[in-house]
Amino acid sequence: MKKQVFENGSIKTKKILPIKTEKEKLVERLEKTKSVLDFYNQKEKILKILRETRE
């Protein structure tokens, strides 16, 4: 948090957001894609089981 004091006495705080490196961005993107893929894989497994039980 960065504090900024103005002449009239009011204080404003600024949140300094960490600047992400390219590597961090890529890792984040990969994690998101991985979770999406995991979700679809789970969905396929569940559907397969449901189909087998219906037969």
PyMOL Python script that loads the backbone (N, CA, C, O; Angstrom):
from pymol import cmd

cmd.read_pdbstr("""\
ATOM      1  N   MET A   1       0.833  -1.188   0.000  1.00  0.00           N
ATOM      2  CA  MET A   1       0.000   0.000   0.000  1.00  0.00           C
ATOM      3  C   MET A   1       0.876   1.248   0.000  1.00  0.00           C
ATOM      4  O   MET A   1       1.826   1.364   0.773  1.00  0.00           O
ATOM      5  N   LYS A   2       0.540   2.149  -0.861  1.00  0.00           N
ATOM      6  CA  LYS A   2       1.293   3.396  -0.957  1.00  0.00           C
ATOM      7  C   LYS A   2       0.375   4.515  -0.496  1.00  0.00           C
ATOM      8  O   LYS A   2      -0.736   4.665  -1.005  1.00  0.00           O
ATOM      9  N   LYS A   3       0.843   5.303   0.470  1.00  0.00           N
ATOM     10  CA  LYS A   3       0.011   6.396   0.967  1.00  0.00           C
ATOM     11  C   LYS A   3       0.372   7.686   0.263  1.00  0.00           C
ATOM     12  O   LYS A   3       1.545   7.972   0.020  1.00  0.00           O
ATOM     13  N   GLN A   4      -0.637   8.450  -0.057  1.00  0.00           N
ATOM     14  CA  GLN A   4      -0.450   9.723  -0.720  1.00  0.00           C
ATOM     15  C   GLN A   4      -1.188  10.769   0.110  1.00  0.00           C
ATOM     16  O   GLN A   4      -2.404  10.689   0.283  1.00  0.00           O
ATOM     17  N   VAL A   5      -0.451  11.746   0.621  1.00  0.00           N
ATOM     18  CA  VAL A   5      -1.071  12.785   1.443  1.00  0.00           C
ATOM     19  C   VAL A   5      -1.180  14.052   0.601  1.00  0.00           C
ATOM     20  O   VAL A   5      -0.200  14.516   0.018  1.00  0.00           O
ATOM     21  N   PHE A   6      -2.388  14.598   0.551  1.00  0.00           N
ATOM     22  CA  PHE A   6      -2.620  15.817  -0.219  1.00  0.00           C
ATOM     23  C   PHE A   6      -2.546  17.038   0.671  1.00  0.00           C
ATOM     24  O   PHE A   6      -2.563  16.930   1.897  1.00  0.00           O
ATOM     25  N   GLU A   7      -2.464  18.222   0.033  1.00  0.00           N
ATOM     26  CA  GLU A   7      -2.326  19.467   0.795  1.00  0.00           C
ATOM     27  C   GLU A   7      -3.498  19.707   1.738  1.00  0.00           C
ATOM     28  O   GLU A   7      -3.312  20.266   2.819  1.00  0.00           O
ATOM     29  N   ASN A   8      -4.692  19.296   1.353  1.00  0.00           N
ATOM     30  CA  ASN A   8      -5.849  19.526   2.216  1.00  0.00           C
ATOM     31  C   ASN A   8      -5.935  18.527   3.364  1.00  0.00           C
ATOM     32  O   ASN A   8      -6.884  18.560   4.147  1.00  0.00           O
ATOM     33  N   GLY A   9      -4.945  17.638   3.467  1.00  0.00           N
ATOM     34  CA  GLY A   9      -4.890  16.735   4.615  1.00  0.00           C
ATOM     35  C   GLY A   9      -5.520  15.376   4.378  1.00  0.00           C
ATOM     36  O   GLY A   9      -5.419  14.487   5.224  1.00  0.00           O
ATOM     37  N   SER A  10      -6.174  15.206   3.227  1.00  0.00           N
ATOM     38  CA  SER A  10      -6.790  13.901   2.980  1.00  0.00           C
ATOM     39  C   SER A  10      -5.721  12.898   2.550  1.00  0.00           C
ATOM     40  O   SER A  10      -4.748  13.235   1.875  1.00  0.00           O
ATOM     41  N   ILE A  11      -5.940  11.672   2.964  1.00  0.00           N
ATOM     42  CA  ILE A  11      -4.967  10.620   2.655  1.00  0.00           C
ATOM     43  C   ILE A  11      -5.619   9.613   1.717  1.00  0.00           C
ATOM     44  O   ILE A  11      -6.718   9.124   1.977  1.00  0.00           O
ATOM     45  N   LYS A  12      -4.941   9.316   0.650  1.00  0.00           N
ATOM     46  CA  LYS A  12      -5.424   8.287  -0.277  1.00  0.00           C
ATOM     47  C   LYS A  12      -4.405   7.182  -0.296  1.00  0.00           C
ATOM     48  O   LYS A  12      -3.200   7.427  -0.354  1.00  0.00           O
ATOM     49  N   THR A  13      -4.902   5.949  -0.247  1.00  0.00           N
ATOM     50  CA  THR A  13      -3.978   4.815  -0.330  1.00  0.00           C
ATOM     51  C   THR A  13      -4.122   4.170  -1.690  1.00  0.00           C
ATOM     52  O   THR A  13      -5.227   3.997  -2.205  1.00  0.00           O
ATOM     53  N   LYS A  14      -2.997   3.824  -2.254  1.00  0.00           N
ATOM     54  CA  LYS A  14      -2.982   3.164  -3.556  1.00  0.00           C
ATOM     55  C   LYS A  14      -2.436   1.771  -3.373  1.00  0.00           C
ATOM     56  O   LYS A  14      -1.436   1.563  -2.687  1.00  0.00           O
ATOM     57  N   LYS A  15      -3.096   0.831  -3.986  1.00  0.00           N
ATOM     58  CA  LYS A  15      -2.592  -0.528  -3.942  1.00  0.00           C
ATOM     59  C   LYS A  15      -1.633  -0.681  -5.108  1.00  0.00           C
ATOM     60  O   LYS A  15      -1.996  -0.424  -6.256  1.00  0.00           O
ATOM     61  N   ILE A  16      -0.435  -1.092  -4.822  1.00  0.00           N
ATOM     62  CA  ILE A  16       0.531  -1.303  -5.887  1.00  0.00           C
ATOM     63  C   ILE A  16       0.406  -2.756  -6.330  1.00  0.00           C
ATOM     64  O   ILE A  16       0.692  -3.685  -5.574  1.00  0.00           O
ATOM     65  N   LEU A  17      -0.022  -2.922  -7.558  1.00  0.00           N
ATOM     66  CA  LEU A  17      -0.193  -4.274  -8.083  1.00  0.00           C
ATOM     67  C   LEU A  17       1.158  -4.789  -8.563  1.00  0.00           C
ATOM     68  O   LEU A  17       1.889  -4.090  -9.264  1.00  0.00           O
ATOM     69  N   PRO A  18       1.477  -6.009  -8.179  1.00  0.00           N
ATOM     70  CA  PRO A  18       2.751  -6.567  -8.632  1.00  0.00           C
ATOM     71  C   PRO A  18       2.730  -6.770 -10.145  1.00  0.00           C
ATOM     72  O   PRO A  18       1.759  -7.284 -10.701  1.00  0.00           O
ATOM     73  N   ILE A  19       3.787  -6.370 -10.785  1.00  0.00           N
ATOM     74  CA  ILE A  19       3.869  -6.527 -12.231  1.00  0.00           C
ATOM     75  C   ILE A  19       4.310  -7.966 -12.508  1.00  0.00           C
ATOM     76  O   ILE A  19       5.356  -8.420 -12.042  1.00  0.00           O
ATOM     77  N   LYS A  20       3.493  -8.652 -13.268  1.00  0.00           N
ATOM     78  CA  LYS A  20       3.772 -10.060 -13.537  1.00  0.00           C
ATOM     79  C   LYS A  20       4.753 -10.195 -14.693  1.00  0.00           C
ATOM     80  O   LYS A  20       4.701  -9.455 -15.676  1.00  0.00           O
ATOM     81  N   THR A  21       5.636 -11.153 -14.544  1.00  0.00           N
ATOM     82  CA  THR A  21       6.568 -11.445 -15.627  1.00  0.00           C
ATOM     83  C   THR A  21       5.863 -12.293 -16.666  1.00  0.00           C
ATOM     84  O   THR A  21       4.807 -12.869 -16.401  1.00  0.00           O
ATOM     85  N   GLU A  22       6.443 -12.367 -17.835  1.00  0.00           N
ATOM     86  CA  GLU A  22       5.851 -13.175 -18.911  1.00  0.00           C
ATOM     87  C   GLU A  22       5.693 -14.627 -18.469  1.00  0.00           C
ATOM     88  O   GLU A  22       4.691 -15.277 -18.769  1.00  0.00           O
ATOM     89  N   LYS A  23       6.709 -15.125 -17.745  1.00  0.00           N
ATOM     90  CA  LYS A  23       6.668 -16.515 -17.291  1.00  0.00           C
ATOM     91  C   LYS A  23       5.471 -16.743 -16.368  1.00  0.00           C
ATOM     92  O   LYS A  23       4.753 -17.734 -16.504  1.00  0.00           O
ATOM     93  N   GLU A  24       5.264 -15.820 -15.430  1.00  0.00           N
ATOM     94  CA  GLU A  24       4.132 -15.951 -14.498  1.00  0.00           C
ATOM     95  C   GLU A  24       2.809 -15.952 -15.252  1.00  0.00           C
ATOM     96  O   GLU A  24       1.902 -16.720 -14.931  1.00  0.00           O
ATOM     97  N   LYS A  25       2.704 -15.076 -16.269  1.00  0.00           N
ATOM     98  CA  LYS A  25       1.470 -15.012 -17.058  1.00  0.00           C
ATOM     99  C   LYS A  25       1.222 -16.338 -17.766  1.00  0.00           C
ATOM    100  O   LYS A  25       0.102 -16.848 -17.795  1.00  0.00           O
ATOM    101  N   LEU A  26       2.305 -16.888 -18.340  1.00  0.00           N
ATOM    102  CA  LEU A  26       2.177 -18.166 -19.051  1.00  0.00           C
ATOM    103  C   LEU A  26       1.753 -19.278 -18.111  1.00  0.00           C
ATOM    104  O   LEU A  26       0.881 -20.083 -18.438  1.00  0.00           O
ATOM    105  N   VAL A  27       2.379 -19.318 -16.932  1.00  0.00           N
ATOM    106  CA  VAL A  27       2.051 -20.352 -15.946  1.00  0.00           C
ATOM    107  C   VAL A  27       0.584 -20.248 -15.565  1.00  0.00           C
ATOM    108  O   VAL A  27      -0.121 -21.254 -15.486  1.00  0.00           O
ATOM    109  N   GLU A  28       0.126 -19.015 -15.328  1.00  0.00           N
ATOM    110  CA  GLU A  28      -1.276 -18.791 -14.960  1.00  0.00           C
ATOM    111  C   GLU A  28      -2.207 -19.291 -16.067  1.00  0.00           C
ATOM    112  O   GLU A  28      -3.202 -19.966 -15.804  1.00  0.00           O
ATOM    113  N   ARG A  29      -1.859 -18.946 -17.307  1.00  0.00           N
ATOM    114  CA  ARG A  29      -2.690 -19.356 -18.441  1.00  0.00           C
ATOM    115  C   ARG A  29      -2.728 -20.875 -18.552  1.00  0.00           C
ATOM    116  O   ARG A  29      -3.774 -21.467 -18.817  1.00  0.00           O
ATOM    117  N   LEU A  30      -1.563 -21.498 -18.343  1.00  0.00           N
ATOM    118  CA  LEU A  30      -1.500 -22.968 -18.415  1.00  0.00           C
ATOM    119  C   LEU A  30      -2.358 -23.607 -17.336  1.00  0.00           C
ATOM    120  O   LEU A  30      -3.049 -24.594 -17.588  1.00  0.00           O
ATOM    121  N   GLU A  31      -2.315 -23.043 -16.131  1.00  0.00           N
ATOM    122  CA  GLU A  31      -3.117 -23.595 -15.037  1.00  0.00           C
ATOM    123  C   GLU A  31      -4.598 -23.509 -15.363  1.00  0.00           C
ATOM    124  O   GLU A  31      -5.356 -24.442 -15.097  1.00  0.00           O
ATOM    125  N   LYS A  32      -5.011 -22.378 -15.946  1.00  0.00           N
ATOM    126  CA  LYS A  32      -6.420 -22.221 -16.319  1.00  0.00           C
ATOM    127  C   LYS A  32      -6.814 -23.253 -17.367  1.00  0.00           C
ATOM    128  O   LYS A  32      -7.843 -23.916 -17.237  1.00  0.00           O
ATOM    129  N   THR A  33      -5.988 -23.390 -18.411  1.00  0.00           N
ATOM    130  CA  THR A  33      -6.309 -24.355 -19.471  1.00  0.00           C
ATOM    131  C   THR A  33      -6.330 -25.757 -18.911  1.00  0.00           C
ATOM    132  O   THR A  33      -7.181 -26.561 -19.290  1.00  0.00           O
ATOM    133  N   LYS A  34      -5.415 -26.065 -18.017  1.00  0.00           N
ATOM    134  CA  LYS A  34      -5.346 -27.396 -17.427  1.00  0.00           C
ATOM    135  C   LYS A  34      -6.632 -27.694 -16.660  1.00  0.00           C
ATOM    136  O   LYS A  34      -7.193 -28.784 -16.779  1.00  0.00           O
ATOM    137  N   SER A  35      -7.097 -26.724 -15.872  1.00  0.00           N
ATOM    138  CA  SER A  35      -8.307 -26.971 -15.095  1.00  0.00           C
ATOM    139  C   SER A  35      -9.513 -27.161 -16.010  1.00  0.00           C
ATOM    140  O   SER A  35     -10.402 -27.961 -15.718  1.00  0.00           O
ATOM    141  N   VAL A  36      -9.539 -26.423 -17.116  1.00  0.00           N
ATOM    142  CA  VAL A  36     -10.643 -26.583 -18.073  1.00  0.00           C
ATOM    143  C   VAL A  36     -10.588 -27.974 -18.690  1.00  0.00           C
ATOM    144  O   VAL A  36     -11.611 -28.647 -18.814  1.00  0.00           O
ATOM    145  N   LEU A  37      -9.377 -28.403 -19.078  1.00  0.00           N
ATOM    146  CA  LEU A  37      -9.223 -29.742 -19.669  1.00  0.00           C
ATOM    147  C   LEU A  37      -9.598 -30.828 -18.671  1.00  0.00           C
ATOM    148  O   LEU A  37     -10.261 -31.801 -19.030  1.00  0.00           O
ATOM    149  N   ASP A  38      -9.176 -30.664 -17.416  1.00  0.00           N
ATOM    150  CA  ASP A  38      -9.530 -31.631 -16.372  1.00  0.00           C
ATOM    151  C   ASP A  38     -11.041 -31.737 -16.245  1.00  0.00           C
ATOM    152  O   ASP A  38     -11.597 -32.828 -16.120  1.00  0.00           O
ATOM    153  N   PHE A  39     -11.695 -30.576 -16.279  1.00  0.00           N
ATOM    154  CA  PHE A  39     -13.149 -30.543 -16.153  1.00  0.00           C
ATOM    155  C   PHE A  39     -13.797 -31.344 -17.280  1.00  0.00           C
ATOM    156  O   PHE A  39     -14.692 -32.154 -17.036  1.00  0.00           O
ATOM    157  N   TYR A  40     -13.344 -31.118 -18.510  1.00  0.00           N
ATOM    158  CA  TYR A  40     -13.922 -31.844 -19.642  1.00  0.00           C
ATOM    159  C   TYR A  40     -13.636 -33.337 -19.557  1.00  0.00           C
ATOM    160  O   TYR A  40     -14.489 -34.158 -19.894  1.00  0.00           O
ATOM    161  N   ASN A  41     -12.431 -33.687 -19.106  1.00  0.00           N
ATOM    162  CA  ASN A  41     -12.103 -35.106 -18.958  1.00  0.00           C
ATOM    163  C   ASN A  41     -13.025 -35.764 -17.935  1.00  0.00           C
ATOM    164  O   ASN A  41     -13.523 -36.867 -18.158  1.00  0.00           O
ATOM    165  N   GLN A  42     -13.248 -35.083 -16.815  1.00  0.00           N
ATOM    166  CA  GLN A  42     -14.147 -35.601 -15.780  1.00  0.00           C
ATOM    167  C   GLN A  42     -15.551 -35.778 -16.363  1.00  0.00           C
ATOM    168  O   GLN A  42     -16.211 -36.793 -16.142  1.00  0.00           O
ATOM    169  N   LYS A  43     -15.985 -34.768 -17.109  1.00  0.00           N
ATOM    170  CA  LYS A  43     -17.319 -34.793 -17.701  1.00  0.00           C
ATOM    171  C   LYS A  43     -17.464 -36.002 -18.621  1.00  0.00           C
ATOM    172  O   LYS A  43     -18.472 -36.708 -18.582  1.00  0.00           O
ATOM    173  N   GLU A  44     -16.439 -36.234 -19.455  1.00  0.00           N
ATOM    174  CA  GLU A  44     -16.475 -37.376 -20.376  1.00  0.00           C
ATOM    175  C   GLU A  44     -16.553 -38.688 -19.608  1.00  0.00           C
ATOM    176  O   GLU A  44     -17.321 -39.577 -19.977  1.00  0.00           O
ATOM    177  N   LYS A  45     -15.767 -38.817 -18.544  1.00  0.00           N
ATOM    178  CA  LYS A  45     -15.773 -40.037 -17.731  1.00  0.00           C
ATOM    179  C   LYS A  45     -17.160 -40.278 -17.147  1.00  0.00           C
ATOM    180  O   LYS A  45     -17.675 -41.396 -17.176  1.00  0.00           O
ATOM    181  N   ILE A  46     -17.755 -39.214 -16.618  1.00  0.00           N
ATOM    182  CA  ILE A  46     -19.075 -39.327 -15.993  1.00  0.00           C
ATOM    183  C   ILE A  46     -20.119 -39.743 -17.032  1.00  0.00           C
ATOM    184  O   ILE A  46     -20.947 -40.619 -16.785  1.00  0.00           O
ATOM    185  N   LEU A  47     -20.061 -39.093 -18.202  1.00  0.00           N
ATOM    186  CA  LEU A  47     -21.017 -39.432 -19.265  1.00  0.00           C
ATOM    187  C   LEU A  47     -20.863 -40.884 -19.703  1.00  0.00           C
ATOM    188  O   LEU A  47     -21.848 -41.575 -19.963  1.00  0.00           O
ATOM    189  N   LYS A  48     -19.619 -41.334 -19.780  1.00  0.00           N
ATOM    190  CA  LYS A  48     -19.343 -42.720 -20.184  1.00  0.00           C
ATOM    191  C   LYS A  48     -19.954 -43.697 -19.168  1.00  0.00           C
ATOM    192  O   LYS A  48     -20.580 -44.688 -19.544  1.00  0.00           O
ATOM    193  N   ILE A  49     -19.762 -43.403 -17.889  1.00  0.00           N
ATOM    194  CA  ILE A  49     -20.304 -44.255 -16.828  1.00  0.00           C
ATOM    195  C   ILE A  49     -21.827 -44.270 -16.898  1.00  0.00           C
ATOM    196  O   ILE A  49     -22.462 -45.315 -16.762  1.00  0.00           O
ATOM    197  N   LEU A  50     -22.401 -43.081 -17.115  1.00  0.00           N
ATOM    198  CA  LEU A  50     -23.860 -42.989 -17.205  1.00  0.00           C
ATOM    199  C   LEU A  50     -24.388 -43.820 -18.373  1.00  0.00           C
ATOM    200  O   LEU A  50     -25.392 -44.520 -18.243  1.00  0.00           O
ATOM    201  N   ARG A  51     -23.700 -43.736 -19.519  1.00  0.00           N
ATOM    202  CA  ARG A  51     -24.119 -44.511 -20.686  1.00  0.00           C
ATOM    203  C   ARG A  51     -24.057 -46.005 -20.395  1.00  0.00           C
ATOM    204  O   ARG A  51     -24.957 -46.759 -20.766  1.00  0.00           O
ATOM    205  N   GLU A  52     -22.986 -46.423 -19.727  1.00  0.00           N
ATOM    206  CA  GLU A  52     -22.819 -47.846 -19.421  1.00  0.00           C
ATOM    207  C   GLU A  52     -23.890 -48.345 -18.459  1.00  0.00           C
ATOM    208  O   GLU A  52     -24.382 -49.466 -18.586  1.00  0.00           O
ATOM    209  N   THR A  53     -24.243 -47.500 -17.497  1.00  0.00           N
ATOM    210  CA  THR A  53     -25.250 -47.930 -16.517  1.00  0.00           C
ATOM    211  C   THR A  53     -26.650 -47.955 -17.143  1.00  0.00           C
ATOM    212  O   THR A  53     -27.514 -48.722 -16.718  1.00  0.00           O
ATOM    213  N   ARG A  54     -26.861 -47.114 -18.151  1.00  0.00           N
ATOM    214  CA  ARG A  54     -28.176 -47.058 -18.793  1.00  0.00           C
ATOM    215  C   ARG A  54     -28.426 -48.291 -19.641  1.00  0.00           C
ATOM    216  O   ARG A  54     -29.566 -48.732 -19.785  1.00  0.00           O
ATOM    217  N   GLU A  55     -27.372 -48.842 -20.195  1.00  0.00           N
ATOM    218  CA  GLU A  55     -27.534 -49.997 -21.095  1.00  0.00           C
ATOM    219  C   GLU A  55     -27.946 -51.259 -20.362  1.00  0.00           C
ATOM    220  O   GLU A  55     -28.119 -52.306 -20.985  1.00  0.00           O
TER     221      GLU A  55
END
""", "prot")
cmd.dss("prot")
cmd.show_as("cartoon", "prot")
cmd.util.cbc("prot")
cmd.orient("prot")
